[in-house]
Amino acid sequence: MAVLSHSEQRERLREYCQQAVDIALIAGDPCFDRMLASRPLRETYRRHLGAHPDQRVLVISSTWGEQSLYGCFPSLVSQLARRLPLDEYRIVVALHPNIWCAHTPWQVRNWTGEWTRAGVTVLPPEEGWRAALVAADLAIGDHGSVTFYAAALGVPVLLASAPVEAVDPASPIARLLRTAPRLDPDGELPAQLESAITAHDPERFSSITAHTTSVPGESARLLRSSVYGQLGLDEPAFPAETTTAPLPDVANAEPIGQIVHLGFGDSRDHAVVTRFPAESLRDATRLPPEAVLVATTSETSRRWLEWAEILLDDGRCADPGQWIRGTLARRPTAVLAATRDAAGRWVVGGLDVAEVRFTGPDELAPAYAAFLHAWVAADECVHDMPATVTFGLGGRNVTAAVEAS
């Protein structure tokens, strides 16, 4: 039996294999049905992928082979991670299972280690991409099915690789490859992404993606009925059910090192923050002006530890002051150090700078430390710091309580 998702495939089957037409079953697309059923869980998927409500989820997918996105542009993910502000984008990567199988998980993790150090979420090969597409604000892909599914869900799409000759020229995916906008890996990447999102029309590819399935939402019923019929068995009394995509089982660690640009807003209790991963300095010879490098104690790069003006430890210390003084005494190029006290508050201080405690989201420790750094650099007295500080990060504002020792 030939199982097809859309009636247009039967006509193509007739051209290529006339004998199979009479045993073809149009049973829809169970994978797409699951994504349609999962749409109410979009915000939940986004949260599990580590995205804030105002962040854009960027899904980068690659099929396998030399003509794939990863085969043509293996450095694309690194380029995007280095140039997109951390608080504006959450980058999620889905690599085809054949890549993992052909090269081994060890090799893939080795290749993608630079990405994860920059804050990129790399999905496991077994599951996660369906939830990611439901959560996505933009998809960058190639001639793989994930790209087509993204367009079918109404997600803006950019093609990094579009080898029409690699697919059936009469197929819907070929039409999409000829129609969808291209990404220029050598162009201004943030501007291209912004344009793709703001100019997107969800119905732009509807005449193409309408061929995803002839029977949306019906695949589970049709497939079960056919299988039981082939086996000569009665179907179960309960209806066939389309399940939602499971929650992504991923680790969403923040970048180990961060470049923090911080400026004061209209008042000293408001700071505007833009953050990039330290990996954005990979080819640099010095820090950018008006920015500080925050490196964590789990950093394995000697370069980042030597360049860092702020050192950060994610543990909890019974005596944060002792850790700060001891750490900075052994790293004289650093100005400040930050750790958490027993109560979980972030404590930032220096050899000649009084300790300041910040109570707010854990993930903003680099911003807290950068705030104190900017305050001291402006020759302000630590004890004149406001009781609360609001940090503007991309499209969101987060307030933290401040207490100077």
N, C-alpha and C positions, 0 to 999 in steps of 0.2 A: 504494500500500500504506500502511495506517495501522499504525505500529509503536507498540505499547503496552507498558507495563512490568508491568501487573498485570491479572488477569482482570476485576477490578471495573470497570476502564475500558471493557471491551467492553460491559458492560451500560449504562453511561452513554452510550457511543457509539451503542448501539442506540436510545436515546431521542432523541438529537440528530441522528443521521445514519444511518438504517437501511441506506442503500445501501453504507456503508463497512464494515459488520460482516463481510461475507463475505471481504473482503480485509485484515482486521486480523490482525496478527501479534503475539503476546505474546512479546516478546524480552527482557524484564527491563530492568534499568537498568545500563548499563555504567559510569556515573559512580559509582553506589553500590557496584557490585562492586569498583571500584578502591579505594574507601575501606576496604571490608572486607578486601581483600588487603593494605592498607597498615597494618593495626593493629599488626603486630609492629614497625613502625618508629616507634611513638609517641614513645619517648624520643629517638630521633634527630631527629625533627621538632621536638620541644620544644627541643632544644639548638640547632638551626639558627634557631629563632625567638628565641633569646636567653634562654630560661627556665631557671632553676635547678631542681633536683629538687623543692624545697619551694615553688616559686612556682606560683601558679595562672594558667593561660593562659585569658584572657578573650577570646573571639572575638565581635566585634560586626559583624553583617552588615546590609547594607541593599540592598533591591532598588531599582528606580527609580520615579519618580513622586511626586506630592504626598502620597500616603498612605503612602509608605515611611517607614522609621525616620529616614533622613536628611532626608526631606522634612518630616516632622512635628517632629523634634527635632534640628536641626542642631548644637546645642550639647551634646548628650548625651555625646559622646566626650570633649570638653574637661572637662565636669563630672566624669566618672569619672577621667580622668587626674589631675586636681587633687586628688581626694579619696582615691584608693587608694594606699597605701604602695608605693613602687617595689620593695621587696624581697619583697613579698607577691603582687603581681600583674604579669603581663606582658600588656599590652593589644594585641590584634591586630585590625585593621579590614579587612573585605572589602567594597568597594563594587561594585555591579553594573557590568559593562562598559558598559552603556548610559549610566551617569552619566559615565564617562570619555569616551565617544564624543560625547555630546550637548554636553558643556561644555568639551571638550578636556583633554588631560593637563596642560597648563600651568595651566588654571583649577583643576583638582582639586588639584594640588600646592600651589597658592596657598591654597586653602581648608584643606587639611590640614596646612599648615606649622606651625600652632600645636600640632597633635597630635604631630608628630614631634619638635618641640622639647621636648615634655613626655615623650618616651621611648616614644611609641606607634609600633608597627610598622604601616605602611599597605601592604597587599599590592598587587602589580601586578594589573591587570585580567585578565591572561591566565591566570595560574596561581598557586597557593599556598593557596587557600582549602580545598581538599580536605585537604592536609597539616595545615592549621591546625585543621580540625574533628577530625581524628584526635588531635591534640595537646591539644584543648580540655578544660578543667575546667568551663566554663560558656559558654553561647552566649546572646547577646542579639540578637534579630532582629525580623522582621516577617512578612509573608505571602509572602516570597520562598522559593525552594526550599532555600536554605542552612539556614534555620531548621528545615525539615522533615527534612533530612538529619541535622542535629545530633540531633534527637529520635530519629531512627531508629538512630543510633549509640549511644544511651543517654546522651547528654550532657545535663546539666540545661539547661533552656531558660527564658528570660524573654522575654516579648513587650513591646517598646516601642511597637509599632503593630500592630493586629490588625483590619484592615478586612475583615470576612467578606464584605461586599457586593462586594469586588473580585475574588473567586474564585467558582468553582462551589460553591454551597451544599451540594451532595451530595458534594463531593470530600473526600479525607482531609485536605488542608491546611485546609479549612474546619472540620472537626472538631477539628483541633489548635488552630486559632485560638479556638474556643469553649471549649477545655478547659485549655490551658496557662496558667500563672500570668502575671500582668501585672507589668511594672515601672512603678513610679510615679516618673517623672523628677524630681518635686518632693519626693519622700520622702527618707528616710535611705538613700542608695545603698549604702554598704558593708554595712549590716545586711541589706538586701534580697538582696544577692549572697551573703552568708554563709548566710542562711536557705535560699536556693535550692539551694546546694551541699550543705549538711548534711542537709536534709530530703528530698533527691532519692531517688526510687525508680526505678532503671533500667528497670523493667517498667511504669512508670506509663502510658506511651502506647503500649504494645506492640500493643494491639488496633487502634490507628490506623496506626502505622508498619509494621505487618505488610503494609500495602498498598503499600509502597515497590516491591516486586518479587515476582512469583510464582515466579521461578526464580533465586534468589540464586546468584551465581557462574557463571551459565550464559550471560550476555548475549553475551559475545564469540563463543562457539561458535554460538549461534543466529543472531546477526546475520551472521556470516561465511557460514554455510551458506545463509541466505536471499539474500544479495547474489550469491554465486556461482551459486546456482540461477536467479535472475532473469537473470543474464548468460549462462546456458547453459554455464558453465565448471566444470571439475573443481576441487574444493577442493585446497589444498596438502596434502601428506602429513603435515606436522607439525600438532599440535593448536593450535587458537586459544588465545591466551594473554591473560589479564587482567593488565595491568601495574599496578604500584603508582604512587601519586602521586609526582612528583619532589620532591626536597628543596627547601624554600622558598629562592628566590634573593632574599634581602632584606638590607637593611642594618639592624642592630639597635644603633644608637648609643644610648648613655646620654643622659639629658637634659643639655642644655648647662649649665644652672644647677640646683642642688639646694638644698633646705632640709634641713638635717641636725639632727635631735634626737638628742643623745647623752647618756647617763647612765652612771655607773659601777655595775657590779653589786656582788656581794658583796666583791669585791676590786678593786684598782686595775689589775689585768691583765685585767679583763673589762669590756667596754663594750657597752651595749645601744643599738642604733642604729635609728632610724626615719627614712626619707628620703622626701621628696616633691619633685616637679619645682618649679622656681622659678615656673612658670606658675601654681601654686596661689596665688601672691601677686598675681595680676593685678588684683584689686579691693581689695587691702590698702593701708593707709597706713603700716604699719610691720611690722617683722619680728615673728613670734610669740615669746613669751618662751622662754628656754632653748633657742633654736635659732640656728643660724648659716646664712648664705647663702653658698654656694660658687659662684662664677661662673668660667667658663673664658675664656681669652683669645680664643676664637672666638665669644664672646657678641656679638650684634649689638644687644642692648637696652642703651641707655645707662643706663636705670633700674637694671637688675641690676648693671651694673658699678659704679654709684655706691653702691648699697646693700651690695654684697658686703663681707663681713668677711674673706673668703679668696679669693684669685685663684689659678687653677690653669691650668697650661700642659701640654699633652700631649706636647710634644717632648722631646728629650734634649739636655741642655746639658753642654758640657765643663766649665763652671764654674757649677753651679747657684746658688752663693752670690751670684755677681755678678748673675745674673738676678733673684734674689729681692730683693736690695737695690735694684737699679735700678728694678724694677717698683714696689715699695712706696714708693719716694721720689716717684714720680709719681702715686701713688694713696694719699694719706695716710689716707683713711677705712678702708682695709683694714689688718688686723692681721697676717695671715700670707699667704705665697705658697707654692705648691708646684709642683715640676717634677720631671722624671726626670733622673738622672745618666746618664753614658755606659753604665753597667752595667744600666740599666733600673730602678734602685731609685727610689722616690719620696722626694724630699727636701723637707721642709717647714721653714720658718723665718720669721723676721721681722727687722725692723731691730734690735730689742732681745731677740730670742729665738734661742737657739742652734739650729743646724740639726739635724734629726732625720731619719734614713733609715728608711724602711719597706720591707720586702721581703714582698710578698704579691700577691694578684690586682690587676691594673691598675685594674679598674673601681671599686675601693674607695678610690681616692685622696681623694674628698671625706670619707670616714669617717676616713682617716688624719689629714687636716688638722684635722677637727673634734675628734679625740682630743687632738691637741697644744693646740688652742685651749682645750678644757675643762681640760686639765692645767695650763696656765698661769693660766687664770682662777681655779683653785682654789689659786693661790699655791704650787704644787708646783715643786720644782727639776727642770729638764729632765734633769739628769744622774742623777736618782733614778728615771727611768722604767724600767719592767720590760723585760727582754730580749725578751719576746714579749707580744703583746696578742691576746686573743680577742674578736672582734666578733660580737655576736648580731644577726643581720639577718633579721627575719621568723622563718622556721622553721629557719634554718641558722646554724652557727657557723663562722667563718673565722679562722684564726690567722695573724698577721703578725709577722715579726721586727722588732725595734726597735733602732736604734743611734744614740745621741746623739753629736754631735761634741764 
